[in-house]
């Protein structure tokens, strides 16, 4: 029994000791908290700095090369060729007046019945022409001007020229400044009105307007000037003709809207006019040229700049308040420097330039309305066909003046047949840089007369053909004062003498020169 009592304390001690140890062990577990400091090892992550290599992305800056697209603006610069419109193509139109007169004789033989009607009115004046000076007065009648086209009319003109040639005291050609208000005289075109006096259309570059000058006398030593169209920028590339009603009809370009417009004069002096837009499709109306067809209605050739095509507008009435539009040549870049006249067959004949091939071309209309045409390349030598002007010679065949841009020469092409399917070409003047702004007509002697610009000396020159084919010519410097002679246009007046309108670049004026004899040679007379 005492032994039992001794044992229990030992067990108790053991248990106590065990409990104490467990408590000690449980207390010692707190040392693990020190392990939390290991989290600091995460600082090793800075190794991620290797990502800095992404700086290679800077290579993306290369896209700045996209600036090269700005080069497209250069393409816009290609529209610069519009400047070529300058030029002087319109001057060719003025020759239409002379043309109509010369064609008259041929019209009697050809199918141009309508021309015959005009001739009838002239026939009444013809007898007056036989009376010499009285004949000139007869020209004052509306039909009288066209009478120059009639056989009797031509005869009367020859008489006047003869008087000029045999006069005892030879005189010089008459040079006059008609309009000196602002910068005027660009794109001039001249014709003879129903009153026998000159009528000139031209561009006012100061006010961007279309103007006309009506001569006060045969020599055009003075004139009444009128602004016909002042809406926006209008009046470049003018071309004028006298309609079947005896009133002026003018084609020109509306620069602001890119349209072809016409102005029909309200009276002989053209102090006002009815304005009509004929073609507003694309930029059209560059280098227009106008004539009167065998049906007594206006026929206008011009360039569709956007499409680079040759187009024509056939007026629907005398006032040309509407027109039928046709494309005659759509082969390549064609239709610049157009000039139109009516051939001995009563159909339109148009000279123009093939810009793509630098050639001189012609289009012979297939009908009175010129809804289609046969086209021919007449001269493909070098860069030719600039500033072309066409008329019909005394032989009933086309005669064309134009500029050779490579050799800087004045050339002419004489058609071999009525359709002008071929031609003989001749260089008329090769002295210096000559031949720009050419304009051609047929004189009272039945021979061609051409006005043109001599760039080397900045003069106005004229060439009087020595024969019907114009294989040679007498060259005369008409006005050597300052820089003059651009935008020339020539016609034959009621006395059978040349009347030329042109631009004075030095003074910005419109000038005219009236020839004192058939050759337009100063102080000439027969012995």
C-alpha positions, 0 to 999 in steps of 0.5 A: 500500500505505501508503495502505491502512494509513492508511485502516483507522485512520480506519474504526476511529476512526469505529466507535469514535466511533459506539459511543461515541455509541450508548452516550451515547444509550442512557444519555440514555434514563434521563431518561424516568424523570422522566415517571413523576412525571406519575402525580401528575396522578391527584390530580385525581380529587378532582373525584369529590367531586361524588358528595356530592350523594347526600345527597339520599338523606336524603329516604328518612327520609320513611317515618317517616310509617308511624307512622300505622299505629298508628291501627289501635289506635284501631279496637280502641277501638271494642270500647268499646261492650261497656260498654253491656252494662251494662247493665241489660238483664238486669233485664227477665228478672225480670219473667218471673215476674210474666209467667208468673203473669199469662199463666196465665189466658190459657193456659187459653184458649190452646194452651199445653197444658203451662201447663195442666199447671202449672195443675192443680197450682195448682188444688189450691191454688186452694181454699186461696186462697179461705180467705184466709190459708190460701191464702197458705200453700198457695203454699208448695207448688212449684206454688203459686207458679205458682198465681198464674198460675191464676185462683184464685191471682190471686183469692187475691192480690187478697184479700191486697192488699185487707187491706193497703189497708183496714188501720187503720194505713197503713204504709210500704214496707219497704226492706232491705239484703240483702248488703253484703259487698264491691261487690255487687248488679249485674245483679240479677234477682228471682223468687218461689220455690216456697216463696213467698219471693223468690230473687234472682240478682246479680253480685259485682263484688269477687270477680267471682262469681255470687251468689243471695240467698234471702229469709227472709220474704215482705217479704225483710227478711233473706236467706241469700246463696250464691256459685253460680259462682266460676270466673273472672269470671262472673255479669254480666247475670243472669236468674232464673226458677223451673223446672217442677221448682220450682227456680231456673234462672239465665242469665248471662254468662261474661266471661272466656270470652265464653260463655252459662252457666246455673245450675240450683239444687239446692234451693229455697234455691239453696244450690248449683247445677249449672253448664252452658255453653250457647253458647261460639261467639264472644262470646255471652250478653250481656243474657240473659233467661230464661223457662219455655216451654209445654213446661216447658223454659227459653227464653233470649234473648241477644246474640251480640256478635261477630255482632251477632245476636239468638239464643235457646237452648231447653233440652233438659231441665229442668236445661238441661244442653244446648240448641238454639241458633237465630239469630232476627234477623241484620239489622244490629246487633240483639239488645241489652237482650233480654227474653223471656216466653211469650205467650197463644198459648204461644209466646215473645215477645222485646223487644230493641233494634235498635242500628243504627237505635236502634229497639225491636223484638220477635220472636214465636217461630214454634214452642215451641222458637223456631227461627224468629220474625217480627220487628217494629219497634215504635218508631222514634222517636228513640233508643229500645228501651234497657233493655227488659222484656216481660210479658203483660197481663191482656188477653193482649197484650204490654206492654213498658217501655223507655228513650228515650235521646234524651228521657230518658223512660220509655216503654211499648208495648202490643201490638195483637195476640198476635204484637205486629205493632204497638203503641201507645206511651206516655211514662209519666214525662218528669220529668228523666232517668228510665227506665233499668233498667226492669223490668215485671210485672203486679200482682194487680189485673191492671195493669202495674207498672214499677220503674226508675231516676231518674238526675236525683235518683238514686232508685228509682221505680215506675210503676203503670199506670192501665189495661190498656194503660198509657196513664197511670200513678201514679208513686212514688219508692220509695227516695230515699236516696243513689244507688240504683235501678240494675239494678232487677228487679220481681216480685209476691210470694205476697200479690200485692204488689211485690218489687223488687231493686236496686243501692245505688251509694253503698254497693255493696250489694244492696237490696230494696223490698217494697211494702205495697199494690198501688200500692206507694204508702207509707201508702195506705189506702181511706177 
